[in-house]
Amino acid sequence: MAEGQPVRREVVTAGRRIARPVRVVVPNGPVARVELPQHVDELIRRQLRTGLRAAAALALLVGSAPLLLELTEGVRVAGLGLSWIVLGLLAYPVLLVIGHWYVARVEQAERCFGSDEA
């Protein structure tokens, strides 16, 4: 570069900007609570009960696995440890049964809800 010429810089960012304040509108009156019809409320309760039952069954399955594995330590079936059979083969069908039961119950509740609505 020739002497006396200013060094040219490449600008890769935008200049600083000041954020504008956000304007929030607050209603003056009390906020109305939306009331659901009775049958929608019942549908929600049925689905919640079904979900809690499925979660409890899953928790029982997962929670009892360490105890089962501790009690059957060293037991071998067909050359495999029983823990591998329980975790690798038997857990998945039980999970599928719980999932199928949950979906069937929720769909049944929604069908009942649809027939009550009409």
N, C-alpha and C positions, 0 to 999 in steps of 0.2 A: 504494500500500500504506500501510496505517496504520503509524505509528511504534510501535516496541516489539514488533511481531510478527516472529518469525524468518522469514528467507527460506526458502521451501520449494524444495527441490532435487529434481529428477527423477532417480531411480536407474535407469540403463540397463544396468549390468553386475552380475554376481553377485559376491559377496564372494570374497576369496582363499581358496583351499583348499590344503591341503598334500597332495602326492601320497603315496599309500601305497606302501611298498616292494613290489616284485614278488618273489614267491617262486619260485625256480627249483629244480626237482628234478633232481639229477644222479645217473645210475645208478652204482652202486658197481663193478659188474663191467665187463669189456671190452665194447665195442660190437661186435656181430656184423655182419659184412659180408654183404650179401645176394648170394648167388651166383645168377646167371642161368643158365637152361638153355643148353646149347650152341647150339641152333638160334636162340634169341633173340639170343645174342651175335653169331652169324653174320649175322642180319638187320640188326642195328645196324651192323655193319662194312660190309655191302653198301650200306646207305643212306648211310653216311658217304662211302664211295668215290664213289658216284654224285653226291652233293652237291659233293664237292671237284672232280670232273671238270666239272660244270656251272659252278661258280664259276671254274675255270681258263679255260673257254671264254669266259665273260663277261669276265673280266679281259683275255684276249687281244683280244677284240673292242673293248672300251673303251680298252685301252692302245694299240692300234694305230691308233685313229681319228685322234689328232693327227698322227701320222707320215703317214698317208694324206692328210689334209687339207693338210699342208705340201707334200707332193710334187705334189698336183694343184691347187695354188693358181693361180687365173686360168683354169682350164679351165671352159668353159661348154658345157652340153648343153641344147639347146632353150631357150636364153635364160636358163637357171638355172645358178648356180654349182654345180659338182660337189659342193662341201661341203654344200649344201642338199639335194641328192638323196641323198647318203650318209646324212646325219643325219636327214633328214625322211622318207625313203621306204624305204631299204634296211636301216636298223638294226632296225626293228620286226619285219619277218618273221624276221630272224635271231634276235631275242630270243624270238619265239614258237616257233621250231623248238627252241631250247635248252630252253625251258620244257616243251614237249610231250615232248621226249626224256627230261627229268628225271622228269616225272610218270609216263610209261610205264614207265621202268626201276624206279621205286620201287614202283609197283603190281604189276609183275611179281615183284619180290622178296617183296612181302607175300603174293601168291598162292602162291608157292613155300613161304613160311613157313606158310601156312594148310594146305597139303596135307601138309607134313611133320609138323604138329602133330597131325593126326587119326590 
